[in-house]
Amino acid sequence: MAYAEKRVSTAKGSRGRVSWRSRYKRPDGTWGSEPGFPTKKTAERWGEAQEEAIQTGRWVDPELMRKHFGAWAREWMAAQTPRGRTTVNRWYLLDTHILPKWEYTPLVAFNWFDVEAWARTLPCYPSTTRKTVQTMSQILTGAVDARHLTVNPLYGRRLTGLTMPESRKPARSESSDGDADGGVIATPEEVLLLARRLGPVVGLQVLVIAFTGVRFEELAGLRGHNALLIRRQKYDGGFFECPVIRIDQKFGAFVQYNVRDEEGKRRCFRGLEPPKNEQSARDIDIPSFLEKLLRQHLDGWPHEHVFTTPTGILWWRSHWCGLLRPAADGRDARPNARGRAVKEAWEPIKPGLTARDLRKTHDSWQEEIGVQHVLGYEQMGHKYPGIKGTYRRPTPAMRKHRLEGLQRLFERALTNLGWGRVWEE
């Protein structure tokens, strides 16, 4: 039975001030207490409410509700086991945006008004702002599940009307073909020019990303036994066959990121992991010209993985981009000096182009050639939204149409450039 205890302050400045402390029976049989009530009746009512919640299984320990968000966030992160890149992204949002503001805020003190007002002040892209608030909501939902809170005040709430900070808006000319994130979409001719400039190994990687939509980490992790497999389906009284590259569901992506050990120190991890999500483990259909180029590349290729450095080391994204940047952005000539190799001047082909932009380029080309959405989503490794994702499946006729469209883009680009092949003999 809950009761109240009278408390008389002896502190300087409040000497003699009377308050009441509630006493109630906790689930383990010990007595819990909560100070600071102005009257005996309010203290008793609060204690009775705690005992009623305990009896109905709804009780949450007030001490846990006052736990600092930063302390709980670290407990929650330690209990998660997502893909490594997801963990890195969450820590980035926590360290950069969330913890500087909310680390010492009690869990029970969160409300949507304060979080929304704070989120609108973040100097980042709207997508990053939404992901930041979503991560906070996930952590608070974990607090509800762990009986630290009765309700998540952020659950189901949406940020709307976000605008790009002026400092983040890219300078854009009237003829710019960039998107809202500063990316660019290349033409087939530009992709072929880059491929020729980079040579038949690195340049082939540019072609593969642009004409298949594969992610860079999936390309870096591609092994020889998963390249040039055959898809075979019944079609038009016979069979439809086409070559595919397979993104392995267990070791389909080569990733690199910083992880934290038990002491909180960061170390670099490099290795093969499952692809980004369930849909990313897939077979990607490749057009006939790309099949021919891949067969030529693999003929006598000495390494297990299809694309590596000359010494067989898997590509770091930064090292690969170090080759792409001058090829896309252009470079000045460098004469031979002190043993350094001569480099000819390169005119810009597509300044700012990245591997991610090549993937966006492929998806844009799919729209251009009229690829059915259910097939386009599958080939990009995306989940088709809604109930239609349960019912619709790509057909051989859809696949044939896509491959013929990609082949036409390639052949038209060759004709426009006046080339007979991508790389000269």
C-alpha positions, 0 to 999 in steps of 0.5 A, spaced: 500 500 500 503 506 497 503 512 502 507 518 503 513 521 508 513 528 510 520 531 508 522 538 511 528 541 507 535 543 511 538 546 505 540 553 505 535 558 502 529 553 503 530 551 510 524 549 513 520 548 506 515 542 507 515 537 501 512 529 500 515 523 498 511 517 495 513 510 497 510 504 493 512 497 493 516 495 487 515 488 483 521 485 486 518 487 493 522 492 495 520 499 496 521 505 491 520 512 492 519 519 488 520 525 492 518 532 490 510 532 491 507 539 494 502 535 498 501 528 502 495 527 497 498 527 491 504 523 493 499 518 495 496 518 489 502 517 485 504 511 489 497 508 488 498 509 480 505 506 480 502 500 484 496 499 479 501 499 473 505 494 476 499 490 477 496 490 470 503 489 467 504 497 465 509 499 469 516 503 467 521 504 472 521 512 473 529 511 474 530 508 467 525 513 464 530 519 467 536 515 463 540 520 459 539 519 451 546 518 450 547 512 455 541 509 452 543 510 445 550 506 446 546 500 449 541 500 444 547 500 438 551 495 442 545 490 442 544 491 434 547 487 429 545 490 422 550 490 416 556 494 418 555 500 413 548 501 417 552 501 423 557 506 421 552 510 418 548 510 425 554 512 428 555 518 424 548 521 425 549 520 432 556 523 433 555 529 428 548 531 429 544 527 435 549 526 441 551 534 441 544 536 442 541 530 446 546 526 449 544 528 456 537 529 455 532 524 459 528 519 455 522 522 458 523 529 456 523 528 449 517 531 445 516 532 438 515 539 438 522 540 440 525 535 436 522 538 430 524 545 431 531 542 432 531 538 426 529 544 422 536 547 424 540 542 421 545 544 416 544 538 412 540 535 406 533 534 407 534 526 406 539 526 412 535 530 416 529 525 416 534 519 417 537 523 423 530 523 426 528 516 424 534 514 427 532 517 434 525 514 433 528 507 432 532 508 439 526 511 443 522 505 440 528 501 443 527 504 449 519 502 449 521 495 448 526 495 453 521 498 458 524 505 459 519 509 456 511 508 456 511 511 449 515 513 443 513 521 442 516 521 435 513 514 432 509 516 426 511 523 426 513 526 419 518 532 417 515 536 412 517 542 408 524 541 409 528 546 405 536 545 403 540 550 407 543 555 402 550 553 404 549 546 401 545 549 395 550 547 389 552 552 384 548 550 378 548 553 371 542 553 366 544 548 362 546 543 368 544 536 368 545 535 375 540 532 380 538 535 387 544 531 390 549 534 386 549 528 381 550 528 374 547 523 368 552 521 363 550 520 356 552 513 352 557 517 348 560 520 355 561 513 358 564 510 352 569 516 352 571 514 359 571 507 358 576 508 352 580 513 356 581 508 362 583 502 358 580 495 358 580 493 365 578 500 369 574 502 363 570 496 363 568 497 370 565 503 368 561 500 362 559 495 367 556 500 372 553 504 367 550 498 363 547 494 369 546 499 375 551 494 379 553 498 386 560 499 386 561 495 392 558 489 388 562 490 382 568 490 387 566 483 390 564 480 384 568 473 383 569 469 377 564 464 378 558 469 379 560 472 372 557 470 365 552 465 368 546 463 364 538 465 365 534 460 362 526 461 362 520 458 357 518 463 352 514 463 346 514 455 345 522 455 346 527 458 351 529 465 353 537 465 355 541 471 357 548 472 360 547 474 367 552 476 373 550 474 380 550 478 386 552 473 391 547 473 397 552 471 402 559 475 400 556 479 394 559 486 396 566 488 398 566 494 403 570 498 408 568 502 414 570 504 421 568 500 426 568 501 434 571 495 438 569 494 446 573 500 448 570 505 443 576 505 439 575 505 431 579 501 427 578 499 419 574 493 417 575 491 409 572 485 407 566 481 403 559 482 406 552 480 404 549 485 399 545 491 402 538 488 403 534 482 401 533 485 394 540 486 392 542 479 392 540 478 384 542 476 377 543 482 373 541 481 365 547 483 361 547 485 353 550 481 348 556 487 347 558 486 355 558 479 355 563 479 349 567 484 353 567 480 359 569 474 356 575 477 353 577 480 360 576 473 363 580 470 358 587 469 362 585 473 368 589 471 373 585 473 379 579 470 383 575 477 383 573 479 376 576 486 377 582 488 382 588 492 381 594 489 377 596 486 383 590 482 385 588 487 391 580 488 391 579 496 389 578 501 395 573 506 393 577 512 394 583 508 390 578 507 384 575 514 384 583 516 384 583 514 377 576 516 375 577 523 377 582 525 372 579 521 367 572 525 368 574 532 370 580 532 365 587 534 367 594 538 365 599 535 362 605 532 366 612 532 363 617 527 365 621 529 371 625 525 376 622 519 374 615 520 374 611 518 368 609 522 362 602 524 362 598 527 356 593 533 357 586 530 358 580 534 356 574 534 361 568 529 359 563 529 365 566 533 371 564 530 377 561 524 375 562 518 380 560 511 381 554 512 384 552 517 378 553 511 373 548 507 377 543 513 377 545 513 369 543 506 368 536 507 372 535 513 367 537 509 361 532 504 363 526 509 363 529 512 357 528 505 353 521 503 356 523 498 361 517 495 365 518 498 372 517 491 376 524 489 372 527 495 373 526 495 380 529 488 380 535 489 376 537 495 380 536 491 387 530 495 389 524 493 392 518 494 388 513 498 392 506 496 394 501 490 393 504 490 386 511 487 388 507 481 391 504 479 384 508 482 379 514 478 376 518 480 370 517 476 364 522 473 358 519 478 354 520 484 358 527 482 359 528 481 352 526 488 351 531 491 356 537 488 353 535 490 346 534 497 348 541 497 352 544 494 346 541 499 341 544 505 346 551 502 346 551 501 338 548 508 337 554 511 341 559 507 337 556 510 331 556 517 333 563 517 335 565 514 329 568 508 332 568 500 330 570 498 338 571 501 345 578 499 345 583 499 339 587 493 338 
